[in-house]
Structures are given as C-alpha cells and as structure tokens.
Amino acid sequence: MLEISVAYLDARGRLREVPAAEAGDLPVEELPHVAPPVAHRGRRGFVTDAWVSRTGKVIACGSLRQQQVAAGLDRDPGIAAFSVCPVELRWDEHGRRRALRPDFAVRRRSGERLLLAVEPQAPGNAWRRQEQVLKETVQRTGWELGITTPPTGVPLANQRLLFSARDPRRRDPHAVEMLLSAFACPRPIEDGAAGCGLPRLAAVELAHHLIWRQLLEIDWHEPLLPTSLAWASGVRS
C-alpha cells in the first residue's frame, strides 16, 4: 500500500501535511485551494471565479468541465457545502514524489464527506492510477469517493439557462408559496406564471429559481421552454 499524505492550508494560510489516516476530521469542504488554480494542462480551459448560491462563497475553477460540475453541486439540495481542490494527495512511487489534487471536497447534508473527481474526457492509464490513489485515500480517511462527469447536451443547456436565477437572496417567501401553489399539478411554465397572481416576468424568473433549487421539477432531458411542463416537487409520481 502507498504511504499517502494529505496537504492543505490551515486557517492562517499555512501549508500543513498529515498522513491520510489522520485527515478524516478535516473540514475539507470549507478549506481554500491548496494552491492557486491553473487551467488543466493539455486541455482548453480557464480559471474563473464563481459565486456559490448554496454557501455564499466564491470558488475558482480551473476548467470549464470543473465549472459545469460545480454548478450541478450548487443546485443539489443534498449538498451542504463544497470546495474546489482543497487538498493535495502526496505519495512516493518509483523513487519520485507524486501529487494529485481531487477536483472537489463535498459535505452532504447528512454529514458524510467525500472527495469528488471529474473523470477526464479520455481516461487512460494515468487516470486509472489516480483513481486507485483516490480509493486508497478514502479508505484511510473514512470519506467517500465520487467519480463524475459534467452534464452534456440538453441538461447542460438547461443548467446554463437557469444559472442566472440561482441567487436565493431577497426572495419573498409568500411569492414562492404562490408560485408553488400554481404548480400543484403539472402545467406549462408560462401558464403557471400567468395564473399565480404575480407579475408574469417576475414569476417566470422565480420559477427558474425554484427549478434550480429543485422545488419545482422539470424533465431535464427536454429543452426548457415557456411551454415546458413544471410541477411542485413531490406532486407527480
């Protein structure tokens, strides 16, 4: 077995490194980047800051794929908090020092922590070795491991459309209840917005926000249009 250590920045910004077996209680989902993010080597990418509606924090993603996964985490009601590349896994192999930064650290609302890695577009031997290191790490920390890919096609287009409506601040609870009541059974978004008693444009924007929060549900595999059916969560089997 590899001797894996976990490097991270503490509350004072100092670099710390502990054996993986001693890292299980670290609040990794709240830690900053262990090092400044860079675009993924060999791929078209960029470093961009994004505000997370779930926590109110700003994260920096080093690739478009990473940003797309982060948006999915932001709209997942089961996620309490997450951070981008907060730890670096280190080990020696064949006389060389190796390092791996998992894409995300996540804490679920139920309390479990997991490392989340974004699978490369063309997985090869290097990726399979990294996956093995991730598996050995979570065995020792007691965390979980998730392997994911960004959404594509229609789900990605819908996510992009709803992204601008993700902000939960200054939402009127009464307006939310009015709109949810209008979707007590499946109906087109434009019909529910027109019939809920709110100004139509404001109601459509609020509907997009509630879809982001998964309080309103849609068929994510169909393009989101004014005529798309939506319904309050739990009212359609």
N, C-alpha and C positions, 0 to 999 in steps of 0.2 A: 504493500500500500504506500501511496505517496505521503510525504510529510507536507501537508498543506497548511499555510498560514493565511490569515485574513488581515489585510492592511486597510486602514480607514483614517479619517480625520476626526479628532475629538472636538469637544465644544469650544476649545480655544484655537482650533485650526492646526493642531499638532498632529503629525503623522504617527499613528500607532500601528503595531503589528502583534497579533496574538495567534497562537495555534487555533486551528478551526474548531477543535473540541472545546475551546474556551470562549467562542464567539456567539454562542446560542442566544444570550440575553441582550446582545447589542440591538438598539433600536434602529436597525439598518434602514428602515423605511423613512426615517427622519434625518438621516445623515446627508451631508452635501457630497458633491462629486469628490472622489478621492484624488482626482487630478483634473485640470481643465479639459473639457471635452474637445475632441477633434473629429473631423469628418472621417467616416470609415475608410480605411486605406483600400485603394483599388476600386472604389465604387463612387458613383456620383452622389455627393452628399453635401451637407452644410451644417453648421452649428446654429441653432436658433433657440431663442427663449420662448417659453410658453407658460401662460398663467393657468394654473390648475384650479378649476372651479370647486373641486371636492375639498381642497385643503387651503386655498388662498395663497399658495406658494408659487414661486416661479421656478421652472426647471429648464435645463438646457439640454437639448437633444443633438446628437452628433450625426444623425442621418434622417432622411425622410421616412424610412421604414420605422425607425425608432419613434419618431414623432407620431406616426399613424397608430402605433401600438399604444403610446401614451394617451392619445385621445380616447381609445377604447377603454383604457383603465379609468379615465376620468369619468366616463358615463356609466361605469359598472357600479350599481348600488351595493354590491357586496364588498367593495374595496374601501377601506377606511383611509389609507394613506399609501403613497408610494414615492420612491426617489429613483433617480437615474444614476447608474454607475457609482454607487456609494462605497463600494468595496473593491479591492483588488485581491484576487486569489494568487498566492505565490507558492512555487514549489521548485525543486531541483530535478532535472531529468537529463540523463546522459551528460552530466558534468556542466550543464548550463542552467542558469536561473530562468524560469518561465513565469509568466504572469497572464492573468485573464481577468477582465472586468465584466461581470454579468451586467446585462442591459438595465435591469430593474431590480429593486428590492421592494416587496409589497407586504402590507399587513391587511389581512381580511378583517371585516367587522367582527367575525367570530374569534379573532385573536391570533390565528395562525400567521406565521411569516413564511414567505417564500422568495427564492431567487427566480427571476423570470428572464429567460434568454430568448432573443429573437433569432430564429434559425436563418442562416444565410440563404440567399436566393439559389446558390449552387453548392449545397453541402458536400464536403469532401472529407478526406482523411483528417485534416486539421480540425474540422468541426466535430468529427466523431471523438477525437481525443479530448477536445474541450468539454464535450458532453459528459465524458467519463469523469473528468475532474469535477464538474459540477455535481455529479451524482455522489462522488466520494465526499465532497464538501458538505452537502446537506445531510448525509448520513451521520456526520460528526457533530454538526451544529443543532440538529433536530428541526431544521427548517424543511420546507418542501421545495420541490423543483418544478418549474413550469417551462415548457418549450412552446413558443408561439410564433405565428407569422402575422403580418399586417392584413387587414381586410383588403379585398380587391373588388373590382367591378362595381356592381350596383351598391352593395353595402358600404364600400369606401366612398362612393359618390354621395350617398345619403349622409354619412358621417360628416363629410365636408360641408354639406348644406346646413346641417344642424349645429355645427361647431360655433358659429357666431351667437347662438342663442343659449349657450351653456351657463351664463352667469346667473347664479341664484340670488344675488343681492337685490334688495328693494323690490322683491316680488310680493304682490298683495295676496295674502292667504285667501281672502274672500273671492278674489278673481280666480284663483286656482280652483277653488271649490266650484264656482260657477261653471268653469270650463270642463272640469271633470264630470260634472253632472250632465253636461250636454253630450258626453260620450259614454253614457251608461250602457249604450248598446252601439255596435259598430256603425259608423256613418262617415261620409266623406268629410275631410278636414274643413273644407270651405263651408259645408252645411252647418257643422257644429260651431264654427267660429261665428257664422252669421246669426245663429239662433241662441247663443248663450247669454246675450244681454250686454256684452262688452263691445267696444269699437272693433270693427272687423279686423283691421290690420294689427292692432294690439293683440287681439285674440289669436290670430294666426301665429304671431311671434311667440306668444305664451304657449301655444300648442307645440311649437317646435322645441321650446324649453322643456316641456313636460315629456316629450318623446325622448329627449336627451337624458332626462332623469329616469326614464322608463316607468313613469307614472301613467303615460299614455303609450300604448303599444301599436306597432305597425308591422307590416310584412317587410322586413329589411331586404328581402330579395327582389322587391319590386321598386321601381323608381318612385321617390317621394314627390308627389304632385298635390295640388289643391284638391284633386278628386280622389286621392288615396284614402282608403278606409283607415280609421283610427278608433281605438276603444280604450276605456279606462282599464288599468291592469286588474286582472282577476275576473273580468266580466265575460270573457269569451274562452270557452274550453278549447 
